[in-house]
């Protein structure tokens, strides 16, 4: 269940319209319109910190469930899931999360990033300290395939990569998400003479190849700035 789906479920559980939800949240000090709520629920807009905080404060929505889907939808005496006292929604950054294996094509991936219905929460302080990138420029992908999987690489099949989507041109050697011939890849790029790039995999079972920077069927979606995932696959 995505974050958008969890937000819609809360309203269905409460049995109220978007207009009523907007009215009650505004009365509780969290000003919002029903049009904005519709945008959140449809995935057209990223939910605001104020809205998520309002759901938690006004309706006792379980913030852990809202962020992760774990636990009960609402807090109660028997099952009180609360964020730590020193952690609040305004200290959290919501990064769009996309499964790379279900995405294909440069145009479709841009649409999917803009219309994504799922987000993952990161501490704002971690983003600032480790990425030095505006949160609005970040997108999170789930990797598909083992072409970058080697003993020294942290990019594994099913793992996560954090990508700076503001970098859509080659800047320097590194790992990028690229679109080539209507398919998406995570690859290591190296500049070559003649406006060409060498496209390499960390897994040596995959042969490197070259592409021209001037070809229309090659695009850079973004540069990978962080990778992580489970150390072992849990069956």
Number of C-alpha atoms within 10 A of each C-alpha: 10 17 24 21 16 19 18 18 15 17 15 12 10 11 11 12 12 19 14 14 20 21 16 17 21 16 12 14 12 19 14 20 16 15 12 18 22 15 14 21 21 16 18 15 17 22 19 17 15 16 20 18 19 21 22 19 16 15 17 16 23 24 25 18 18 23 18 15 15 12 15 16 19 20 19 12 6 6 11 13 19 15 12 7 6 6 11 13 20 13 14 18 20 23 19 24 23 22 15 22 15 10 15 17 16 21 12 12 20 14 10 17 17 14 15 22 22 20 21 17 15 14 15 15 11 13 16 12 9 10 15 10 15 11 17 13 14 23 23 23 21 21 23 20 15 17 21 26 16 15 10 9 12 18 25 23 16 19 17 23 25 21 24 24 20 16 15 15 13 17 11 10 12 14 22 25 24 23 21 18 12 15 16 23 21 27 21 21 24 17 17 12 6 8 10 16 19 16 19 20 21 20 15 12 11 12 11 14 10 14 16 14 17 10 10 9 15 18 22 20 24 24 27 23 17 16 18 15 16 11 9 6 8 5 3
